[in-house]
Amino acid sequence: MSSNNSSNKLVVPGAREAMDKFKMEAANEVGVNLKAGYNGDLTSRQAGSVGGQMVKKMIEAYENGLK
């Protein structure tokens, strides 16, 4: 799923596996068939919905942490 060519750098070393799992969970929640490896066949809408779901869940987790 992850690529060594990616320019996306994680702040916490070793978090790649957790982020990949998080991405798969978010994709499943919005009904996008994300698979390990190449996902270039996804539409922009599908990819955006996965990213949007991830952001939504991160904001929700942050807000819950403030309570």
Beta strands, then each sheet from edge to edge (+ up, - down):
end
